[in-house]
Amino acid sequence: MVKERARILVVGGGYVGMYTALRLQRRMKQELRRGEVEITVVTPDPYMTYQPFLPEAAAGAISPRHVVVPLRRVLDQCRIVVGEATSVDHAHRTATITTLATEEGAGAEKMTYDELVLAPGSVSRTLPIPGLADYGIGFKTVEEAIGLRNHVIEQMDIASSTRDPAIRDAALTFLFVGGGYAGVEALGELEDMARYAARYYHNVKPEDMKWILVEASDRILPEVGEEMGRYTVTELRRRNIQVLLRTRLESCADRIAVLSDGQRFPTRTVVWTAGVKPHPVLAATDLPLTGRGRLKCTAQLTLDGVEHAWAAGDAAAVPDVTADEPGRETAPNAQHALRQAKLLGDNIAHSLRGEPLETYAHKYAGSVASLGLHKGVAQIYGRKLKGYPAWFMHRTYHLSRVPTFNRKARVAAEWMLAGLFKREIVSLGSLEHPRAEFEIAAGGKHPLDPNINPNGLS
């Protein structure tokens, strides 16, 4: 039994937030039933997104609804609040929360707690590049993934409907910035999809499209090792994808991409996947942060020098006790986040029951990455795989990690059906402006009118 009634506030509904709440829900079932423990999860979306499947969702290999997990269904013993924490005053055990009702004039809510779990994740790290805010496309959410899929097919439609070479070149030039997992996998899957879709266009051929990957460092996919990184570059270039290393995007204003190597070309597609940074809410707390803005944690996932506060995942700097070099931290990736969340739930239960805490120790097993259908790279426990075996390993691993049996079964069924039937190639761009047709019918102006929205369809 817990020593006293505890109100647990979980900030964030991603990997760490959902799995920590789920672990607590299972470990403290009796306490929840007796009302001795109360768990509240504050999340901007009522679902958890399994981000490793975003590239396949963008390519149409997986339905978008199977990439997300509804929190209210999985965390049925928790209170789910759709909103965001804007600040935390841990000294007084309060958090300021803005919800959907805040926009209606209800004002921000002050929420009190006894135990705090900070797991807000990360946000895209952008740079002050001219035109990026106007024309850039991110790749961290399922909405961005589906929007990018619609956008790519839409550009093929534009190219197919004109003979103007300038418009065609701009529409069929796709620029991806960032050579990490998100950039490489998104590029590989979407190029594969567009190549397949081109067979249904009478005047658009795969060789008409220009795919470009820009990376500021001298290698891509550093997580899979130098050798597999070089293989990935070779494989992408074999598919006529330009891989530009030691190159930066300097401007994309007026839909003209300008690179640091002097290249200039028109493009209507700039996908920004050049890293992430800690969530801004961390800076609005009275909790200890590292020089990089992440929460300073112990190996037990408590905050260094602070009681009743916990963290894990992207937002936390957790010491890697398995590393040979002292002072190293665990990498901010899904592999660690899933395991940290389970231990975090266990340690909170231990703390409330007056039991000793466990130490997080997990030696990095390796990495897998997809480069499109039947193509991939992997390095697992020092063993290197490429091509079909790596792709199969990628799918097997992530299928085992996607939450709930329901999602596993649906994703597996979609993959089996994809092996029997052709891909569905269709753009549902109207999803981004569902009221457009009604507004026109009611006498309003179309939201894509250049006099209202100069960015047009992008």
N, C-alpha and C positions, 0 to 999 in steps of 0.2 A: 504493500500500500504506500501511496505517496504521503509525505509528512504533512503537507497542507495543500489546499486547493490551488491549482496552477492554471493560469491563463497563458497559453502558448500562442505567440503571434509569428506566423511564417510570412515573410515578405518575399514574394516571387512565386510563380506557379510553373517554373520550368523544370529541368531535370531535378535539381536539388530540392526545390520547394515541394514538388509533387511527391517525390520518393521519400523525403523526410516525413511529410505528413502521413503518407501511406504506411510507413514503418511505425510511426507513433500510433496510428489508428489500430494497427495489429498488435503491437506490444502492450498497449494500454487499454485494451478492450474493456476490461472490468472497471477501470477507473473512469473511463468515458461513460459507461453505463450508470455508474453511481454518481456522476456529476462532479467527481473530484478533479477532473482535467477537462479543459475546454481548448480546442484547437481552431484558430482562425487563420485562413489563408487569404492574403491580399494579392491579387494578381490583375494585370491589365487586361488579360483575356481569360475567358472561362474555360480554357483548354490548354493543354501542354503540347507543344510542337516537337515532334521527333525530328530534329534538324538533319541528321544524316540522310533522311529520305527526301529532303527538299529537291535535290537534283533530279531524282526519278519522278517526283511529282511534277516538276517543271517540264520534263520530257514526255509526260503522259503515261508513264509506266505504272504509276500508282495514283489512285483517286485521291484528291486533296483531303477528303474527309477521313481517310485512313491514315493520314500522317499526323493527325491530332487526336488527343485523348481528352474527352470531356471530364473536367475536374469534379463537377457535381455528382457524376455517376460513380467515379472511382473513389472519391473521398466523401462517402455518404455520411460519415460520422463527424465531418468537419464543417465549419461555417465558411462558405466561400464568399468573399467580398470582391466584386469586380471594380478595381480602382488601382491607384498607385500611391505609394508612400512618397511624400515629398520631403519629409524630414523626420529625424528620430532624435528624441531627447532621452537617452538611456538613463541619465542620472535621475530623472523623474519617471522613468518607465512609461513614456508616452510616445506615440507616433502620429504624425499628421497625415491623414489619408484623404485624397480626393477621389470621388466616385463619379459615376455617370450622373447622379443626382446633383452633384456640385455644379455641373454645367447648366442645370435648370434653376439655379439660385439657392440651392440648399446649403451651400457653404461647405468648407472642409470639415472633416470629422477628426476629433482627437480620440485616439484609441489607446487604452491602457493595457498593460500586459505584465506578466511576471517573468516569462522566458521569451527571448527574442531570437529568431532564426533569420539572418539576413542572407537571402539568396536571390537578389534581383537580376543576376546574370550580367551581361555586357551589352554594349551598343556599338554600332559601327563607328570605327575611327576614321573620320574624314579629315581632309586637308583643305586649306583655303585656295582651292583651284578654281579659276574663273570658269563659270558655266556648270560646275559639278552639281550645285544645288538645284539648278534649273533642269538639267537633262540626265543626271545620274540615276541609276536604278540599283537599289540594294538587293541583298540576297540573304536575309536572316529570318524572314517570316514566310508562312505558307501563302499569304496574300501577295508578297513580292514574287514568289516563285511562279504562281499562276499568272500574275500580271506580266512577268517576263515571257512566259510561254505565249500568251496572247500577243504580246508585242512582237516577238520574233515572227510568228505566222503572219501578223498584220504587215510587217515589213516585206515579206515575200509577196503578199497580195498587192502592196503598193508597187513593187518592182514589176509584177506581172501585168499591171494595168497601165503602164506608161512606156513610151519609147525614148523618153528623155534620158540620156546616159548619165547625167549628173544626179538625177533623182534616183535612178536605179543603183548607182554606185553607193550613194549614201545609205539607201535602204538595205542593201545587201552587205554592208560592212558592220561587223559586230566586234566591239572592243571590250575586253575583260581586263580589269586592273586588279592584280593580286594573284600570286601563284601558290596560295595555300590550298587547303582542302576545298573550301567553298568555291573559289575561282576555277580551279582545275576540273572539279567534278561537274560544276554547272556548265562550263564550256564543253566538256566532253559529251555530256548527255544531250545538250541542246544542239550541238553540231550534228550528232548522230540523228536526232529527230528531224532537223531541217534537211539533212541529206536524204532521209527517207521521204519527207514531204515533197521534195522537189520533183519526184516522179509524177505527181498529180498536177504540175504546172507545165503548160505547153511551151513557155518561153523562159523558165528559170531552171538552170542546171546547177548541180552542186559546185562545179568549178566557177560559177558566176559569183558565189558567195566568198567573202573574205572574213576569216576569223583570226583575231589577233589577241594574244595574251601578253600583257606587259607586267614585268616583275622587276622591282627596284634592286633586289639582291642578285647574286650570281647563280642561284639555283631555285628550283621549285619543289614543292612537297618535301621539305626538310625532314618531316616526321618519318618518312619511309626510307631514309638513308640516301647517301650521295649517289650510290650506284643505281638505285631504283629511280632517283630523281633524274639522272641522265637518261635512263631508258624512257621515262615519261616524256622528256623533251623530244627524243628521237621518234617516239610513237606519234606524238601530236604533229610534228613536222611532216611525218610520212603521210598524214591525212591532210596536208596542205594548210595546216594551222600555223600561223607565224608565232613563234615564241621569242619574245624580245627580252633578254636578260639585261641587268644593269641599266634599265630604262625606266623613266618615270613619265607619267602624264602631267603635262604642264598647263594645259588649257583644253577645254572643250566648249568654249563660248561660241555661240552662233552655229552650233553643230559641226564645228571644225576641230578635230582632235589634233593637238600639237604635242609631240613627244620630245623628250630630252635629247634624243639622237638627231633631231632636226626634221623628222618626218611630219608631214601635215596631210590629213585626208578628211574628207567629209564623212560623217557617220551619224546615224540617228539612234544608235544603241551604245551606251557606255554603262557597263555593269561594274559597280564598285564593290570589291571584296577584299580590300587591302587592310585587313586586320580589324581588331575590336579594341575597345577600351572599357574600363570599369563603368558601371552604371552611375549617373550623376548623383543619385540619392546618397551614395557613400560619402560624398563630400559634405552633405548636409546632416551629418551625424556628429556626435561627440565621442566616436569610437576611434581606436588607433588604426592608422593607415600606413602603408609602406610608401616609399618614394614614388612608386608607380600608381598610387591611388587605390590599391587593393587593401582589404582588411587584414590586419596582422594577426595571424592565428597560431595556435599551438598544434601539436600533433594529435591532440584529443579533440580538435575542431572547436575549442573555445577561443574567445578573443583574448589576446595576450594582455594579462593584467586586469581583465574585466570579468565580473561575475554575471551569470544569467544571460550571457550573449553568446551566440554560436554562428558559425558561417562555414560555407564550403562552396566548391565550384568556381566559376569564373571570377566571382567577386572576392574570393579568399586567397591569401598567400599562405598555403599550408606547407610546412616543412616536409621534405622528402626524406624520411628516416632510412630508406633503402639505398640512397645515393652514396657513392664513394666519396664525393666531395661534400664537405660540411657547408651548410648554408643554402643548399639548393632547395627549390620549391617544386611541388608537383605541377605538371603542365595543366593549363586550364582547358581540358578537353572532356568529352563525354565519358571516356573510360574511367577517369578518376572521379568525375562528378557522380556517376551512378553508385560507385562503391563508397564514396564519402557520405552520400546522403543516407545510405543504410546504417553506417556506423554513427552518423549524427543522430539519427532517430534512436538508436540503441543507447547512446551516451546521455541523451536528454532523459530517457527513461531511467537510466542508472542514477543520474543526478537527483531526480525527483524522489527516488526510492532510497537515497543515501548509500548507493553502491559505488565501488570504484569505477573509474572511466577506462575505456579501452583506447589504444593508440592506433592511429591510421597508418598502415604500412602496406603498400602495394607496389611491387616492382613493375615498371612499365612493360607490358607484354608485346607491344608492337603496334603497327598501323596498317589499315587497308584503305584503298581508294579505288573508286570506279572511274573509268575513262570512257564510258559509253557501254552499249550493249555488248556483252561478251569480252570486254576489255577492262583490264585493271592492273594494279600493282599492289604488292603487300610485302611487309617485312614483319614476321611474327617469330618471337624468340630467336632472332638471328637468322631465320630461314627466309630466303627471298623467293617470291612468287611473282609471276607476270602473266599477262594474257588471260585466257579463260579460267585457269585455276584461281588466280587472284580475284577475278570478278566473282566467281562462285563463292570464294571465301568471304568476300565483302557482303554478299547477299545473305549468306548463312549466318554470319556474325550479327549483322544488324537485325535480321529477323528474330534471332534469339533475344535481342535486347529491347525490341520495341515493346512497350507496356501492354499488358492485358492479353489474354488468350484470344479474345474477340478480334483485336487488331492483327495479331499474328495470323489467324485463320483467313481474314479478309485479304491481307497483303499476299499471302501465299496463293490464295485462289486467283487473285489478279495476275500474278506472275504466270501461273499455269495457263490461264486463258490467253495471256499475251503470246504464249508459245503456240497456240492453236489458231489464233485469228490475227488479222492485220491491225496495225496501230490505228487509233482514231486521231486524225489530224484535223482539228477544228479550233478556231479562235472564238472565244466568248468575251471579246473586248467590252461588250455592252454591260458586263457585270460590274465594271468600274464606274459606270454612269447609268444605273438602272432607271432613273427618272427622266432620262434625256428625251425619249420619244413622247412621253406624256407632257413634258414641259413645252415641246414644240407644238403638240396638238392643242395645248391650253393657251397658246399665243406667246409663250416665253421664247427665250433664245437658247439655242443649243449650247451645252457647256463646253463644247469643243470649238465654238466660234472663236476664231483668232482674235477678234476684238475683245473677247472676255478672257480667254485662256491662250496666251501667246505660245505656250509650250505644245499646243496641238495634241495629237494622239499619244505622245510620249509622257 
